[in-house]
Amino acid sequence: MAPRMFKGAEWLVTAATRDEVFVPEDFTDEQRQIAATAQQFVEEDVWPKAGRLERHEAGVAAGLMRRAGEAGLLMIDAPEAYGGLELDKATSMLAAERLAWAGDFSVSYSAHSGIGTLPLVYYGTDAQKEKYLTRIVSGEWCAAYCLTEPEAGSDAMGGKATAVLSPDGTHYLLDGTKQFITNGGFADLFTVFAKVDRKHFTAFLVERTFPGVTVGPEEKKLGIKGSSTTSVIFESARVPVENVLGEIGKGHKIAFNVLNVGRFKLGAAVLGAAKMSLQTGVSYALTRKQFGVPIASFGALQEKFADRTADVFASEALVYRLAGLLDARLATVPKGAPRYYEAYQQGIEEYAAECAIAKVFCSEVLADVVDDVVQVHGGYGFTQEYAAEKQYRDERINRIFEGTNEINRLLVANGILRRAAKGEIPLPREPREEADALLAPEPGDPAAPFAPERAAVAGMKRVLLLVAAAAVRRHGEALKNEQEVLIALADVAIQAFAAESALLRAERISPALPEGKREAVAAAVRIHAFGAAEKAATAARRAALYVAEGDALALLLGAVRRLARLDAPGLLPAKRRLAAEALEAGRYPL
Ligand SMILES: Cc1cc2nc3c(=O)[nH]c(=O)nc-3n(C[C@H](O)[C@H](O)[C@H](O)COP(=O)(O)OP(=O)(O)OC[C@H]3O[C@@H](n4cnc5c(N)ncnc54)[C@H](O)[C@@H]3O)c2cc1C
């Protein structure tokens, strides 16, 4: 069923029902076929070349990109007129998730098919698409995205790269250095951001072979060593005027809109990486023996598998719920309409906060998974003999690129506060409402399935609004500069959205599941909601302490205690049940 159209952040005030969310169980045969193709590509093409990729052997990464193109994996987001498939976001995310099993190459894939391709898809002229897009979606050419500079990372608009029109008006001359460019070592086409006349931030399509373009050496990195990361240097690089992408001075729109999708795609990719890592940990625990028994039999490790499985279930629910929200919205933009991609971009922009939530939540779930998986391996997890070590190193970058998790948290909080300021999200106006919230009865039928989790999710949202209102009362406009408060508010929002996504998915799929699976899903939701409520309560308390004092603080802390909590009866049996499910499957089981 098509999900109802929700505005961005509307979930904070309007509870969706189980039939209004997209869940992975909704995938069509066509979507499953694309996932199978991605998996086959990873296993047959990428894995055998892992060592050669890590040594950066010439032609290997570019050759794999061509193979990915032949397999149809680069054309998912591109328009049909240029050899694309123009499929929905759910399919695009599913492919990214499966490609994550390719390890280092998945970073190259994401950079090529996401931030490398989408600026051209969304903003290119027909002539630019004719010239470049067909080559990009076939994998004949590789793409890269050049925004970061040595002195401008998070402050992306603070870049120094310049573009000056040549005296004869036929070319721009680009000068500057771009830093940490994924696929830099072999990309044929760079989307480069530079300021025309030092003022007008603008995007350019720059071929590798244009005079004045050089590429620096490979960075020596902590992880994802088999992906290419280089600087790209422009010294009076000659870029024809017809290679300006979009409008002069409107480059920021391209940079930021494309990053929304990039963040969301990263959420899907790290979801795949988390499943892979969990499988590494579970299979090791089943074979390693200590004290005469497999270490998988120890409750200490089973608890890790249960907690992380529940987190991955929530990540998966969140990623595909967001895909459903975006797809429902984008389906209202008629294909071929004038300014189609402008409306399309607005559709994506609507969920900018949710894209940031996906990036932060899923990357931090992966961080917890890889850390636990090293621990499960004991000393062997610390050696390069085992995959756990590489997975641990590879994970780290996901909390840094596509906007650091701090920057993304600020986007989440500011996005919500902006909507509140516009009246889209009603914040309680005076402290009395906080007292009322304390006295309000628990919502819903306490005997209904998932009633405690539903109440906990409603409570987390309520607490967020209460604390946000107190923060606005305290700081007014200046709240945008109170980063510690904003980060705490974002933490509550992230936990609430994730827990609600897991809950809705469970409510949706449970009736059709066999009893054993139904129990495992119920266990996952309970375990996740318990942890989410604990984290949300801690963050909300932090925010309350930052913005309130005296009676107002006491009221807020009382509200947090009462609302952001899950008394989770049966938590221990739920953990044992879910761990057993993972151990029996030998992998992420849901
Ligand atoms: C392997 C790799 C691949 C990459 N690929 C690409 C690519 O293909 N294209 C591309 O353009 N870039 C790419 N990047 C760059 C990446 O996006 C940046 O590294 C990232 O945005 C952070 O910028 P920075 O490294 O300059 O850190 P800084 O911006 O200097 O941040 C340092 C610290 O300060 C914090 N901080 C900064 N500003 C604020 C603020 N306003 N409020 C609060 N905290 C703040 C950050 O969160 C961080 O903790 C890549 C980086 C790496 C390492």
The ligand as an ORCA input file, in Angstrom:
! r2SCAN-3c Opt
* xyz 0 1
  C      37.950      8.914      3.324
  C      37.281     10.223      3.049
  C      36.537     10.387      1.902
  C      35.927     11.619      1.616
  N      35.271     11.794      0.421
  C      34.888     13.048      0.062
  C      34.420     13.307     -1.271
  O      34.296     12.402     -2.105
  N      34.110     14.596     -1.607
  C      34.228     15.622     -0.711
  O      33.916     16.757     -1.074
  N      34.654     15.405      0.554
  C      35.000     14.152      0.961
  N      35.485     13.933      2.225
  C      35.580     15.048      3.161
  C      34.613     14.953      4.332
  O      33.314     15.186      3.908
  C      35.116     15.916      5.403
  O      36.279     15.335      5.963
  C      34.086     16.202      6.465
  O      33.034     16.955      5.942
  C      34.675     16.946      7.660
  O      35.463     18.038      7.262
  P      36.947     18.205      7.864
  O      37.628     16.915      7.690
  O      37.550     19.397      7.284
  O      36.701     18.413      9.419
  P      36.330     19.794     10.150
  O      35.217     20.456      9.428
  O      37.561     20.565     10.408
  O      35.753     19.243     11.522
  C      36.589     18.913     12.628
  C      35.692     18.716     13.852
  O      35.006     19.943     14.142
  C      33.599     19.734     14.164
  N      32.950     20.913     13.608
  C      33.291     21.607     12.504
  N      32.443     22.616     12.311
  C      31.539     22.572     13.310
  C      30.408     23.357     13.670
  N      29.974     24.387     12.934
  N      29.731     23.025     14.778
  C      30.116     21.972     15.525
  N      31.151     21.184     15.238
  C      31.871     21.487     14.141
  C      33.381     18.494     13.304
  O      32.160     17.831     13.625
  C      34.616     17.673     13.626
  O      34.395     16.954     14.810
  C      36.048     12.689      2.543
  C      36.778     12.508      3.720
  C      37.410     11.312      3.967
  C      38.267     11.196      5.194
*
